[in-house]
Amino acid sequence: MTLVPVVLLALLAAGAVLLLARASSEDAAAGDESPWESFRRGLRARREPDAEQAQAAAAAAVEPRDVSLADFLRANVQEGDGYLHVEELTEDLHRAAQTLRVRRGA
């Protein structure tokens, strides 16, 4: 019996939120849609998703694969030089310092 007042209070709070949202949407620009229209548009999009939404849903429905960290790192190894080259950074810093000295006249 204590559940009924809690449910009624929750419904009353939800109604108050909708009323406040409606009042604030009327204060907004004329081109904006009301919360009710936005809710209905969202329901329509859920029933009849466009191609992009269908692709996103299909991608989200794919079962994940369990892979160990070692296997994952082995599969994604890239051969060649690393991204960071200390020699190039050192040369760039020296060049920038020389340019700064020339501009300051030192």
Long-range contacts (C-beta under 8 A, 24 or more apart in sequence): none
